[in-house]
Amino acid sequence: MSTFVKIQEIIVDQLGKEEDEVQLTTNFREELEADSLDLFQILNDIEDAFEDDNVKIETDEGLVTVQDLVTFVDNQIANNK
């Protein structure tokens, strides 16, 4: 399963959105209307989902779109190998 698909599933589940609403270019705050608490929960769930890859997300700073988050997680996975 790709990083995007895993992250998409988490966002859909947390925010009650449809899969087609969560694309790589989707903006968390503007398009998904996610607030700080939503983002915090999404990031925690992503850390849990990628626990075997030692993914740690300290802050949502710089994570504006789904692509930003996918890139961040992919980079962490690559750096932890």
C-alpha positions as CSV (number, residue, x, y, z in Angstrom):
1,M,0.0,0.0,0.0
2,S,1.4,3.4,-1.0
3,T,2.1,6.1,1.5
4,F,-0.6,8.3,-0.1
5,V,-3.3,5.6,0.2
6,K,-2.5,5.0,3.9
7,I,-2.6,8.7,4.6
8,Q,-5.7,9.2,2.5
9,E,-7.5,6.5,4.5
10,I,-6.5,8.1,7.8
11,I,-7.7,11.6,6.7
12,V,-11.0,10.2,5.3
13,D,-11.6,8.4,8.6
14,Q,-10.7,11.3,10.8
15,L,-12.5,14.0,9.0
16,G,-15.5,12.0,7.6
17,K,-14.6,13.0,4.0
18,E,-15.0,11.0,0.8
19,E,-11.9,9.5,-0.8
20,D,-12.2,11.7,-3.9
21,E,-12.1,14.8,-1.6
22,V,-8.6,13.9,-0.4
23,Q,-6.1,14.2,-3.2
24,L,-2.4,15.1,-3.2
25,T,-3.1,18.8,-3.9
26,T,-5.8,19.0,-1.2
27,N,-5.2,21.8,1.3
28,F,-5.9,20.6,4.9
29,R,-7.3,23.9,6.3
30,E,-9.0,25.4,3.2
31,E,-10.4,22.4,1.4
32,L,-10.8,19.9,4.2
33,E,-11.6,22.5,6.9
34,A,-9.3,20.7,9.4
35,D,-8.5,22.6,12.5
36,S,-5.4,22.2,14.7
37,L,-7.0,19.4,16.7
38,D,-7.9,17.5,13.5
39,L,-4.4,17.8,12.3
40,F,-3.0,16.7,15.6
41,Q,-5.1,13.6,15.5
42,I,-4.3,12.9,11.9
43,L,-0.5,13.2,12.6
44,N,-0.8,10.9,15.6
45,D,-2.7,8.3,13.5
46,I,0.0,8.5,10.8
47,E,2.7,8.0,13.4
48,D,0.8,4.9,14.6
49,A,0.3,3.6,11.0
50,F,4.0,4.0,10.2
51,E,5.3,3.0,13.5
52,D,7.4,0.2,12.0
53,D,9.1,2.8,9.9
54,N,9.9,5.0,12.9
55,V,8.0,8.0,11.5
56,K,7.8,10.9,13.9
57,I,6.0,14.2,13.2
58,E,6.8,16.8,15.7
59,T,4.7,19.7,14.2
60,D,2.3,20.4,11.4
61,E,4.3,23.4,10.4
62,G,4.9,23.4,6.7
63,L,2.3,20.7,6.1
64,V,-0.2,22.6,4.1
65,T,-1.3,20.0,1.5
66,V,-1.7,16.2,1.5
67,Q,1.4,16.1,-0.8
68,D,3.5,17.9,1.9
69,L,2.5,15.2,4.4
70,V,3.2,12.3,2.0
71,T,6.6,13.8,1.1
72,F,7.5,14.3,4.7
73,V,6.6,10.7,5.6
74,D,8.4,9.2,2.6
75,N,11.5,11.2,3.5
76,Q,11.4,10.0,7.1
77,I,11.0,6.4,5.9
78,A,14.0,6.8,3.5
79,N,16.1,8.4,6.2
80,N,15.3,5.7,8.8
81,K,16.5,2.8,6.6
